[in-house]
């Protein structure tokens, strides 16, 4: 794969090679992210104007764009400066006016001489009972009227670029379309009745009506599929390379797992048992595991993770579990310690806080294999951290961890299996886009005994009632989280909001009852505040969203979220999942500041109606769009120009299985279809994939 195939050169030339595009226009198009003819072709029209010729404007439903042949009548120059220049015209059955502002009389007399026949096309509207067309888009002699397209595509523009310029440039780019060999599976093409690539591209730029602009239009669906296919091929190549990096075979005996399961007060759910089987099978295989464990709030991921770590220990190795923050790492330690004691396994924690002799001793024990399971933050990445025999690395909360860190972590174990856990239910299409290189296990059942959380929506105007309700709950021995909003991006403002709320609640509920935790606190103070709440010394914990993930206080049964309308759906769902972990019935109060926007109201209603994280995630996706749901900037989500992740999830799934199937039979992409797929990767600028093939 030396470089870009020559066939594609014309599509990757400079924009100035196109008709009507000079240096200035090329610069303006650059602002739209259009740098080559290829980019122009992938910027499909978003609307279409019907310019088919009519005999008369009579009976037309105004305002509308129409094209008609007229005879030019009298010119009426403006009476005063800045007025309108009017020209009367008549078609076969009606009269109307053409109107021009800042017009030059000499120009109009030349283009529209009185008595001549012309074809005009533009937007016709009624003004004071008179039909008029202001600045027609086209005014041509009848002989040249064929230049007006019957259907004119409408493109997104930037200041200084007109539809005409865009149309001309696109036509010029279409003229150099190469005929490319087919990379789509022949049966798939036939089943969907999709056109070949160049035909699809031409048709997409020549829509004949609204139906041709929809995602289901055959040419559009095909071009969307090409983007998804290139993306999934890239992920599949990365996955193949990952798996080919020799994994370690870890076969568990089941002894330690049995010990833990026997002491549990309940039996694992079907979903938990299934996930464990999938993970154990991956660990026993020679390929390196790269699996995503996706579980909703409270679906029991911790148990699955720990049983997986025990497989590594049973096989004579070590396991590590990493969390994005120290609070979460300590939470994991808390959750795992009783299980580790049942299994008789040595468990330790390593964070940035470990210093000096203590750190040295831990590192020595780790390198000698005396620590069997390590919990930690990214401090685990530091060069002086060496394992005796690392078999499994578990990463918690994936979206704060890029693909690069996943690889670094796996390097520590020279082929250790990798399991990524996320508590954010991700809609299927996004999971495929973001984690298409991974295999997925889903925990979609709640363990027995988890009570549903009652969710209510109240206005901030009723805050006094809410505080009274709290007072009664505290008297009954219950505990409460009170989450303050992130008002601005600035932490100082959030801080004052949280501190004000803390003082007001302390004044209302009494000293020593209310604790405070926020992002600016020194770690030791944060831990102290959390510990006081966990042991029940404080009854109310006022917090910014520090507590969003992983915090576990079974006695806390009330969650108040202030300004809930400004939080995202997924975040609200995560926060609500912090209660309902004990035996008491739990409540979540979503407080909003009226008036509510339409979107805000819909979000709060969805939460009131369902506790199913996957339903919530799908709603979130349809309301906000893919980039927002996981924050495109740090998510590594690809930006597609034609494909739509929200509405074409089905196509994404087909593309994934197709890409994997192609590589299974043609791993080096050397068959005819394989070579066509290489061209697709170049066309879609998937340089990463191309590097993977050339080194692979």
N, C-alpha and C positions, 0 to 999 in steps of 0.2 A: 504494500500500500504506500507507494512513494509519495504521492501528493494528490491534490484534487484532480479527478479525471478531466481530461481535456473537453469532453462532451459538455461539462458544466461551465467552462470558462466564460461564455457569453453572459451567463446569469450572474456571474460574480465580478463582472467588469465594473468600471466606474459608471455612476448615474449619467454623467455627461455624454456617454455614448448613446443615450436615448434621444429620440426626436423631441425638440422643444425644451430640453433641460440644459440650462447653462449653469455656471458655477453658483450663481445666486440661488436658483431654484434647488440645486443639489444641496446647498447648505440648509435651506428651509426644510427640505424633506428629511434631512438628517435629524431635525428636531422631533420628527415623528418616529425616529428609529429606523428610517429607510435609508440604507447606505448602498445598496446594490439593486440591479434589476430584480434579483431573486426576492428581496424584501418587498419590493413594489408588488410583485405577483402574489405574495402571501397576504397583502393588505386587501382583502376582498371588499367589494362594495357592500354597504349596509342597507341601501335602499335602491329603488329603481323608479324612474320616471317614464310613464307611458307617453311616448311622443308619436303614436300612430296618427296618421292624418285623418281629419274629419272633414265633412263637407261644410258644416256650419257650426257656429257656437250655440245656435238656437237649441233650447232644451237641455243645455249642459248644466250640471249641478255645481254652481260656483261657491267658493273659489276653487279652481282646479287648473292644472297645467294642461294646455292643449295646443294642437298644431293644426293650422287651417290655411287654405289659400285665399288671399284677399286681393282686391283692387284698391290701390292707394288713392285717397281723396285729398281734400284740402289740408294744407299745413296751417296750424294756428300758433305762431310764435308767442312767447310769454308777453303779457302786458307790462310786467314790472320785473326788475332784476331778481333772479333767484326763483322766478315762477316756473311753471311747467310748460314744456313745448308739447303741443298735442297734434296728432295726425289722425284724421278720420279715415277709417277703412271699412270696406264692406265685403262680406263673404257671400255665398250663394243665397243666403236667406236672412242675414242680419247685419246691422252696423255696430261698430264699436270703435274705441279710440286706442291709439298707441301713445303712451305718455313717457316723456324723457325729462330728466332734471339736468341742470348744468350742461345742456346740449349745445352743439355747434350746428347752426342752421345749414351751413355750407355742406357739412358731412351728411346730415339727414336728407338734404335735397338730392345728394349724389346717390345715397344707398336706397332711398325710398322716393323716387321721383313721382310726381302726381300722374295718375293714369296708368302706372305700371302694374303688372301682376307680380305678387311676391308670396312666398310661403313664410309665415311667421309662427314661432313657437315660444310659449312662455306661460307665466301664471296670469290667469284672467280672473279679475274680481269685480264686484259691483261697488261703485262709489257714487253716492247721491243718485241712485237709480240708473246710472250709466255703466255699461260694461267697459272695463279698461284693462289694458295689458301694459304694466310699467316695465320699461327696459326689457323688451323681449330677449330671450336667450339666443334665438336664431332669427335672422331676417335674410332670406336668400332668394335669388331669381329662381323661377320654377325649374329651370334646367338643372340647377345645382342642388335642388332640394333633397336629393338622395343622400347627401352628406349627413342629414339629420338622422340619427339612429332611431329605429322604431321604439326601442326600449333603451333608455340611457341609464347606465349604472351611476350610482351616487357614492362617492368615496369620502372617507374622513379627511379633512383638510387641516392645514395649519395656516396662520396668517400669511398672506402673500402668495398662496398657491391656489389657483382656481380649479373648478371641476374640469374645465376644458384642458388645462395643462396636464392634469392628472390623467384624464382619459387618453390624451395623446401619448403620454409617456407609457401608460400601461399597454396600449395597442402596439407601441414600438417594442416593448419587452416581450409581448406575446408573439411577435413576429420572429423572435429568435428562440422560441421554445424548442429544446431538443426532444427527439423521441427517445424515451428511456425504456430500457427493458423492465418487465414487470416484476416487482418484489412482493406483491400480495399473493397469497396462496390462491391458485386458480379456482379451487372449489368455492372459496370465500367470495371471489370476484363474481362468479356465476350466480351464487346464491343471492347476493345483494344486488345483482345487475348494475355493478359499478362500471363507469367508463374507464378507459386507460388514463394514465396521469395527464398527458398533455391535453387530451380531449376534455378531461374534468376541469383543468385549469382554464381552458378557453371558455367552457360553458359557464364556469363560476363568474367570469368577468362579463358575461353576456346574458344576465338574467332576463327572462321573458315575463316576469311578474313576481308577485310576493312569494309564491310557492317556491321559487328558485332561490330565495334568500334563506329559507329555513334550514335547520340542521339536518333535517331528514332528506332534503333534496339530494339525489344520488351523487352529483358531482361534489357537493359540499361534504357529505358524509365520507366520501372517499378521501378527500384532501385532509379531513380531520383525522381519519384513520392513519394516514401516512405519518402525521406528526406523532400520534400515540405510538405507532409501531416503531418509529425511530427511537423514541424515548425508552420504550420497553426493551428494545434490542440492546440499548446502552446498559440498562440495568441488568439484563440477562447476561451480558458479557462480563459485567463486574461481578455478578453472582457466581458465574462459572469460574472466574479467576480466583475468587475467594474460596470456593469449594475445592479448587484444585490445589490451593495452598494446603498441603497435607494436614488433615485434622488429626486429632489424637483419638484412639478408640478407648472410650471409657464405659466399661460395662459394670453396672451396679449389682450388688448381691441382694439388695432389698432388705438387709438386716436392720440397718439404721432407720430406714423409712418405716419399716413395720413398727419399730419401737415408738416412733413419734405418733403414728396413726392410732396405735392402741390406746395412747393416753388422751386422745382428743375426745371431748364430750359429744362430738357429732361426727357423722360420716361425710367425707368430701362429696361435693356435688358431682353430677355426671360430667359437667364441663371441666371441673378440676381434674378428675381422673383421666379424662381424655387428653387434656393438655400435658399431664405428666407422662402419659404413655408416648405422646408425640416427641416430647423433649428427650426422654430416655432412649427412644429409638434413634433419634438424631445423634445423641452422644455416643451410642454404640457403633455408629457407622464410621467408616474411614474418612468421609468428607467432613470438612469443618461445618459445624452448625451455625446458621445465621437466622435466628428465629425471632419473631415479634410476638410477645404475649400481651394481648390486648384485653383489658378487663374493665368493666364499668366499676364505678365507685362501690366498694363493699362487696366485690365478687370473689374475694379470697385469693388475690395474687400472691400475698406474702407466703402462704402455705405452699403454693405451687413452686415458688422461687426456692424456698428452703428445701423442699424435697429434691429439687434439681441439684442444689448444692450438695445434698447428701449422696447423690449418685456419684458426683466427682470424688467425694471423700471415700465412699465404699470402694471405688476403683483404685484407691491408693493415692489420690491426688488432693489438690486444694481448690477452693472456689473463692471468688471475690464478688462482692456486691457493692455497686457504686451508686451514690445519690448525688444530685446536683448541689445540695446545700448541707451544711453541718447539722441543722435542725433535723433534716430528713434522715441523714445517716444515723443520728442518735435514735430517731424513731425506729428505724430498721433494727438497730441493736436491741432496743427494748422489746420489739415484737419477736425477734428471733431468739433472744436469750433463753426464755423458758423452753423453747423447742430444742435448742442446742443442749440444754441440760438433760432433757429426756433422752436425747440420742447419745449423750456422753461425748460431745464433739467440742473441741477447743475453738472458741469464737472470740475475735478481737476487733477493735476499731482503730482506724488510722486516719487522722485528719490533720489539717494544717496546724492544729493546736499542739500536737505532740512535738516536744522539743527535747534536745539534750539526751541525757542518759536513758530516759524512758523510751524515747523514739529508737535509740540504738538497740535497746533490748528487744523491742518489738520486731525491728528489722532482722535481727539475728534469728529470733524464733521463727520468723517467716521463711527465711532463707534455709533454715534447717528442717522446715516442714512441721515444726511443733505447733504452729497456728494452722488449723485446718480450714477455717472459714474467716475471711477478712471482710469487714464492712468499712467503707470509707468514702471520702469525697475525691475530687480529682487529684488530691495529694498522692493517690495511689499511682499516678503517672510519673512521679519524680524518678529520675534515673537511678537513684540509690535504692529504690524499692525492688527487691528481687525475690521471686518465689522459688520454692524448692521444686514444685511440680504443679503449675497452674493448669487446671483442666477446663474450668468454666468461669466465664466472666459475665456477670449480670449487670446491665445498665438500667437504672430506673429513670423514668421520665425522659423518653427519647428526644422530644423536640428541643431539649436544651443541649443535646449532644449531636454533633454532626457526624456524617459518615466517616470523616477523618479520625475523630476520636475513637469511633468504634474500631477502626483498623489499628490505631495505636495500642488500644487496650488488648486487642487480640495478639498483637506482636509480643506483648509481655509474656504471653504464654506460648510463644512459638507455635501457634496453631490451636490455641485454646478455643473451645466452642463459645459462641456469643449468644446470649439471650437478652433481648431488649424488652423492658416492661413499660407499658404506658397505661395510665389511668384515664386517659382522654379517649373516649370512644371516637374513632375516626370513621367517617363515612367511607364506604367501600372504594369509591372512585379515588378519594384522596389517599387512602391506604395504598392503593395500587400505584399511584403516581409517586408517592414519597418513599414507600418501602417495597417497591416492586422487586427489589433484589432479595427480599427476605421471604421466608415461609411464615405463615401466620397461624397462631392458636388464639381462639377467642373464648373468654369466659363470659358466657351470657346468662348465667343463672346466679341467683343470690343464695348464699348459704342459708340453711334452715334457721329460723328464729330471728332473722332480721326484720324488725317491724317497719312498715312503711312510714315515711316522714310526712306529717301533715303540713301542707304549704299554704300560707295565707298571704294576701297582698294588701298592705295598708298604706295610707297616705302619711307623710311625715307630720302632717298636722295633728296626728293622733299619738304623738310621741309620749305624752304624759300617760295615756292609757297603757302603752307598751311597757313603760317603766313600772307602773303599778302591777301589771301582770308578772313582771320579773320579780318584783318584791315578794309576791305570793309564792312563786316557784322556788325562790331561794329559801324561803321559810320551810318549804317541803324537802329541802336538802338537794335541790337540783342545781345544775351549773349551766352557764350560758356563754356563747361566743357573741361578741358584738363587732361586726366588721365595718370599718369605716371606708368610705370610697376613696379611690385615687382620683382626686378632683382634677388636678392639673397633671402635666407630665412632671411638674416640679415636686421633689420629695418634701421640700420645706413646708409647702402648703398642706400636703397630706398630713404632715407631722402635726401642724397646729390643729387641723380638723380632728385628728385622733386624740391629741392632748386635751382639747376643749371637751370632747365627748367624755373622756376619762374623768375629767374634773366634775362634769355635771352629774355623771352616774355615781361618782364617789360621794358627792354632796347628797344625792337622793337616797343612796343605798347604805351609806356608812363606810367609815374608814376600814381599810384592810379587807374589804369585800371585793374590791375591783382591782384588776391588774392591767398592765399595758404592755404591748409588745409591737415594735415597728422596725422597719428596715434599717434605721440609722443607729440603733442601739449597739453597744459593744456586745460581742457574742456571749460573754459571761452573764451580763444582765438579762439578755434574751433568754438564756437557758434557765436562769433563776426564775424569771416571770413564768416561763412554761412549766417549770417544776412545781411552782406554788399552785398553779392551776391544776396540774395533773394529780397532786396529792390532795387537792380539795381545800387548801388553805384559802385561796381566792375563789370566789364563786362566779365572777364575771371576768372574762378576758376581752379587753378592747384591743383590736388588732387591725393593722392594715393587712393586705392580702398575704402576708407571710405564711398564714396557716392554710393556704389554699390546698396544698397537697400533703397527704401522708400523716397529718397530725391525728393522734388517736387517744381520745379521752372518753372512755365508755360512759362516764357519768354525765357528760355534757349532753343535754337533750334539747337545748334551745339554741337556734342560730338566728341572730338578727342581722340582716344585711341592709345597711343604709344606702340610699340612692341606688337601689338595685337596678334601676332602669339604665344606668350608664355602664353596667358590667356586660360582658359578653355572655351568651347562653352557656357555653361550655364552662366558663369560670363560675357562674352561679351554681351550675350542677355540681361542680367539684366542691364548692364551699358547703352546699347543702349536705354533701356526703360526709362531712365531718361529724354530723349528729346522726342518731339512729343506730349507734354502735353498741348500745347497752340494752338493758331489759326494759327501760322506761319508754313510754310513747314519746316521740319527739316532734318538735314543731320547728318550722323555718318561717320566719317573717320577712317578707320582701317589702322593704319600705321604699316608697317612691315619692319624688317631689312633683306635685301636679304643676302644670298640665302635662300629661303623658303624650309622647309622640306616638304615631300609629305603630312604628316598629317596636318601640319600648313596650307598648301595651301587649303586642303580640308575643314578645319574648316572655313577659311575665305570665301570660296565660298558658303558654306551652309548659312552663315549669309547674304551674299549678295543676295542669292536667296529667302530666306523666313523670315517672321517675326513671324511665328507660333511657339511658344515656345515648343509645344508638339512634332512637327516634329524635332526641334532642339535637344530636349532631347533624342529622340529615336536615332538620328544620333550619339549624344555624347556617348550614351550607346554602340552602335555597334562599335564605334571607340576606346573607352577607357576601356570598361569593367565595371562591376557593382561597384566594390570596389572603383574605382577612381571617379566615377560620384558623389557619395556623401561622399567620403572619409571614407573608411570602419572603420578606427580607431574610429571616434567619432559617427558613424552613427548607431551603434547597428545592422548593417546588418549581418545576419547570414553568416557564411562561409560554403558553401555546398561543399562536396567532389565530388559528382557525378552530381547533378543537375546544370544546367547552366541558370542563371537568364536571360541572354540576349536572349537565343534561346528557352527557355521553358516557356515563359510567360503564354502560354495557359494552361500548366499543373498546374502552380501556381494558376491560377484562379479556375480550377476544384478542386484543393486541398482545397482551401478556402471554396468553397460552400459545399464540402463534409464534411469537419471538422465541419462546423457550423450545417449541417444537422444531423450529428451523435450525436452531443451534444444536439440538440433539442429533439431527441427521447430518448437519453440515457445520461442525464446530469452527472451521476456519473460514467459512463463507467463500468457498472456492467453486461451488456448483454454479450453474447459470443464475439460479434464483439468488444464491448467496452473493454473487458478484453484483447483481442488481441491488441487493440490500446494502452493499457497501456504498454504491452510488447514492442510495437514499440517505445514508448516514452523512455523507459529504454535503448533500443537498440541504440537510437539516442542521448543518454545523455541529454535528455530534463529535467534536474532536476527541473527547475523552474516549468514546467507544473505539474510534479509529486507532488511537494509541493502544488500546487494549488488544485489538486484533494484531497490530503490527508486532507488539511484544509477545502476544500470546502465540 
